[in-house]
Amino acid sequence: MYIRGKDLPILIVVVAAVGAGFYYFSHTKWEGGRNWVPFFNKGKEEGFSYKEIEVLRRLAVQCRLADPIALYWSQDQLDVCIRAMVRGIKMSGESEEQGTHDFLSKLFDYRKKIEMEKPQNKNGITNSRLMTEGQVLRVLVSGSGVFRSQVVKNTSQYMTISRPVNNKNASMSDWQGARISIYFWREDDAGYVFDTDVEDEIFSKGLSSLKIAHSNSLFRTQKRKSVRIKMNKAAYLYLVHEGEPAHRLETDPGLKCYLEDISDTGCAVTVGGKADSGLRVKVQFSLDNAPVCMTGTVRSTGFREDTNRSVLRIEAENLPLETRNRILSEVFGMATDGDDEELPFRDLDEEAASIGAQGPMAMPRETDIDNDLPMNDVRETADT
């Protein structure tokens, strides 16, 4: 075979690349008396680069995993490795490096994928008999509007729901025989909708209620795309005005609230009084002794008249990568240090300096929110 002079540099590059690859795999193939080739092949199959797989290999060795390749499908094994990585980042001071956050975010996405592919997270329900008592409902009546309700009693023959009311606490005068559409979100699953008929108006468990027919044709709509965790943490809520930076940390106290649950795509908070959907808001709280700010839009509200409180479900805007990683660290239990219960929102000098000489960030203590004290109405705050 004749090699032209101009092809010689290309040949040298190819030979060098092949040689480097051979050295790399020969170096790692039997390191520690273990054959790592299947580990690298599986990592490549799962979408990781060779550099990322090498980081995972080192984590597996560091964590002394008995079967390292299992981290690609075992939630527990992957958690051990991610937790070690998070601990290493904090100890080495690499938390400001973009590449570190990019890879950690990729690991969290992979961790979420494993969780969402669990059998219990993929199975929905097909008929209304499987709905649980207390399930919150949205009832749509053509020509009359949308009402809120909840399941009071569910038997194999029929379902009883509380008499639907709208945001003005008004209801229709006559429900019997009405054709209605029911929407609901099943926790840790998806949204559902079905059509049914009102058979009768009755009293059930001391409540004015509707007896409705069951449906065997539930339509599963939007599926859950994130993993949530229950919180019950003190927080501040702010209205976000047009033109205001989305993720700027606030220095003044806002409306006191409780963070009920959180994910990387949104959260739920409890506030005093009533609130309207569609508001653009910001929730500020602490995770792992660091301030966190989540901005988003209130997509739905639920008012409890007995406590005069509302639960706001907020869909988050795109989060900064570091904020998203911090939230997912909390969701998946990767935080290395728990929040100090006495001082859950510690003022950090570095964060305070980054937002100028405006004073320390506004962070409530758990004791600042007294369950016996009324809180401001979000709509009143919006009007001021």
ABEGO torsion letter per residue (X at the ends): XBBBAAAAAAAAAAAAAAAAAAAAAAAAAABGGBBAAAAAAAAAAAGBBAAAAAAAAAAAAAAGBABAAAAAABAAAAAAAAAAAAAAAAAAGAAABAAAAAAAAAAAAAAAAAAAABAAAABBBABAAABBBGBBBBBBBBGAEBBBBBBABBBAABBBBBBBBBAAGBBBABABGBBBBBBBBBBGBBBBBBBBBBABBBBBGGBBBBBBBBBABBBBBBBBABBBBBAGBBBBBBBBBBGBBAABBBABBBBBBBBABBBAAEBBBBBBEBBBBGBBBBBBBBBGGBBBBBBBBBABBBBBAAAGBBBBBBBBBBBBAAAAAAAAAAAAGABABBBBAABABBBBAAAAAAAEBAEBBBBBBAAABBAABBBBBAAAAAAX
